[in-house]
Amino acid sequence: MSTKLQYTVYQEAPDLWVARSLNLEMEISSDGTTESEALENLREALNLHFENYVFPSIQRVDAEIPDDES
């Protein structure tokens, strides 16, 4: 069985990028000073969370993130 992780990466501030999982029961996210660092940190967070489970592939989905101030 193949599992694909969907994620999005967006810039929140000049030196702050956020990578966020989209299709998991819980939200897992991480950040970095660049887009690639945020994605690398998300991979590390996912590996730590799922420990022995290796995602065979991941898929980027650009999605609007709702503003928490609504």
MARPA-796217 format. One line per field, with one value per residue: x, z, y negated of N, C-alpha, C in turn; residue number from 0; residue in one letter. Coordinates in steps of 0.001 Angstrom, whole numbers. Atoms other than C-alpha are relative to their C-alpha. Layout:
MARPA-796217
n_xx <- X:... $
n_zz <- Z:... $
n_yy <- Y:... $
ca_xx <- X:... $
ca_zz <- Z:... $
ca_yy <- Y:... $
c_xx <- X:... $
c_zz <- Z:... $
c_yy <- Y:... $
num <- NUM:... $
residu <- A:... $
END
This chain:
MARPA-796217
n_xx <- 836:-772:586:-577:242:212:-480:-129:-1070:313:-813:801:-704:-1172:-934:731:789:700:402:1100:661:1403:914:-142:1037:-476:-873:-1418:-598:-1312:-349:-1407:-265:200:1004:-587:-252:1296:374:-911:418:1255:-372:-559:1103:803:-771:10:1354:373:-1201:-414:736:-629:918:-628:3:814:556:277:1284:87:1348:144:34:916:-533:521:677:1364 $
n_zz <- 0:107:-693:399:-910:645:-845:606:-550:265:-706:-1002:-286:877:-263:-615:872:-742:746:-782:568:274:41:-1169:-1006:-817:761:-325:754:-429:687:291:560:1444:369:-61:-1405:-605:470:-649:-1401:-15:162:-1280:-964:356:-344:-1456:-434:423:-277:885:1262:1010:1064:1289:821:-502:1078:-417:394:-393:-516:-844:-1427:-599:-984:-1333:-569:557 $
n_yy <- 1175:1224:1134:1279:1105:1290:1085:1317:832:1400:980:703:1254:58:-1101:-1108:-865:-1043:-1193:-577:-1177:289:-1138:-866:253:1110:887:12:1093:449:1237:227:1321:-122:-1002:-1341:-331:-325:-1332:-944:-95:-760:-1417:-449:-84:-1171:-1197:-141:-336:-1347:-776:-1086:15:841:381:-274:1213:1092:809:1376:568:1405:228:1179:-289:974:932:-325:1162:79 $
ca_xx <- 0:1338:702:1210:1557:79:1636:1842:4676:4081:5969:4610:7200:10358:12547:9866:8546:6008:5529:2259:822:-2696:-4051:-3254:-5679:-3524:-1668:2086:4014:7458:9220:12522:14203:13868:11270:13643:14606:10932:10300:13386:12213:8727:10278:12237:9117:7170:9958:10123:6343:5943:9388:9513:7131:8782:6586:7312:6377:5008:2939:2847:-580:-809:-3783:-5095:-4504:-7384:-6540:-6907:-8303:-11628 $
ca_zz <- 0:-951:1289:8:2386:1168:2452:1805:2319:2694:3754:6968:7463:5654:7325:8285:6089:7384:6076:7145:6589:5137:5053:8491:11386:13332:12029:11938:10951:11155:10051:8802:7470:3880:2041:1732:5421:6437:4284:5659:9205:8381:7167:10420:12506:10600:11008:14735:15071:13121:14080:12105:9280:6115:3717:212:-1392:-534:-2636:-2363:-2453:-2507:-357:1304:5035:6965:9043:12759:13359:11629 $
ca_yy <- 0:-3412:-6387:-9913:-12799:-16052:-19240:-22942:-25398:-29114:-32216:-33702:-36460:-37647:-34990:-32475:-29672:-27125:-23578:-21930:-18458:-18433:-14898:-13497:-13162:-15605:-18624:-18317:-21406:-22887:-26024:-27344:-30447:-29152:-27078:-24117:-24294:-24309:-21222:-19467:-20248:-18912:-15650:-15399:-16115:-13449:-10899:-11605:-11400:-8170:-6794:-3541:-4426:-5767:-7725:-6406:-9713:-13103:-15474:-19262:-20909:-24690:-25586:-28700:-28642:-30242:-33280:-32489:-35976:-35192 $
c_xx <- 887:-746:704:-395:-198:415:-51:1136:-343:893:-893:588:1260:993:-681:-885:-609:-356:-1012:-581:-1484:-924:224:-1106:383:896:1423:603:1372:312:1493:175:-105:-1071:569:307:-1302:-437:884:-391:-1331:287:539:-1099:-870:724:35:-1374:-347:1126:350:-708:676:-1022:687:26:-843:-420:-328:-1349:-1:-1432:-14:-111:-903:698:-655:-790:-1427:-1044 $
c_zz <- 0:692:-463:1019:-825:975:-763:698:-346:840:925:356:-868:192:656:-1023:853:-965:866:-727:-162:157:1129:990:928:-872:508:-859:567:-760:-245:-592:-1520:-253:130:1436:707:-406:636:1465:143:-144:1311:1049:-274:362:1505:505:-316:196:-1054:-1345:-958:-1080:-1340:-920:680:-1178:535:-548:478:390:808:1450:638:1047:1343:619:-506:1078 $
c_yy <- -1247:-1134:-1260:-1053:-1259:-1089:-1312:-734:-1439:-906:-810:-1365:-9:1153:1186:702:1101:1122:730:1206:-302:1198:1007:-335:-1144:-866:138:-1094:-315:-1273:-64:-1379:-12:1055:1412:422:375:1403:1072:202:736:1488:568:158:1221:1289:221:428:1456:1012:1037:24:-970:-298:232:-1211:-1062:-860:-1382:-439:-1444:-291:-1284:439:-1051:-853:293:-1147:-142:-36 $
num <- 0:1:2:3:4:5:6:7:8:9:10:11:12:13:14:15:16:17:18:19:20:21:22:23:24:25:26:27:28:29:30:31:32:33:34:35:36:37:38:39:40:41:42:43:44:45:46:47:48:49:50:51:52:53:54:55:56:57:58:59:60:61:62:63:64:65:66:67:68:69 $
residu <- M:S:T:K:L:Q:Y:T:V:Y:Q:E:A:P:D:L:W:V:A:R:S:L:N:L:E:M:E:I:S:S:D:G:T:T:E:S:E:A:L:E:N:L:R:E:A:L:N:L:H:F:E:N:Y:V:F:P:S:I:Q:R:V:D:A:E:I:P:D:D:E:S $
END
